[in-house]
Amino acid sequence: MRGLLNGALAPGGDLSGAAFEVLTQLIGSAKTYRLTYSGLDEAVQLITKACR
């Protein structure tokens, strides 16, 4: 998310309406995950599996 927002910043600090619309579409289409786990080892395994 940080990389996406950093790449969306305009040199003057303003984000045009069109650029904002594109940004919201990109965020809306991003894959998201909800992880439920009871321990760190299990969480690491779930994240590793999700990134493949």
N, C-alpha and C positions, 0 to 999 in steps of 0.2 A: 504494500500500500504506500509506504514511504517513497519508494522509487517511482511509482506511478504519479504521485502528487508532485514530487520534485521535477519530474519531466514535464509536468503540465504548467509549471510556473512561467509566466511571460516575463521578458526582461524588465518591463516597467512595473511589474507586480500586479497587473490587472489581467483577469481571465475573461476573454470575450464570451458573449452568450453562446456562440457556436462551439467554442472550445469547451465551455462548461457542459454543454449538451453531450459532446463526444465523451467527456470524462465520466459523466453520469451513466452513459450507455456502457462504457467499459467496466465500470464498477458493478453495474447491474448484471452484466454477463459473466462476471468472474465466478469460478467454481469456489464454493465454500464448503467447509467441513465442520461438523460438530463432534468433538471427541469426548467420550465419557470413559474414564479410566480410574482405577483404584491405586495405581502405583506408577512411578516414573518409568520403569522398564517397559510396562505395557504401553504407556503413552508414546515412548520413543518408537516402539514397534509399529503402532498405528500411524504415526506421522511418516515413518519411512515407507510404509506400504502406500499411503496416500500420495506420496511424491513420485511414485514409479509410473 
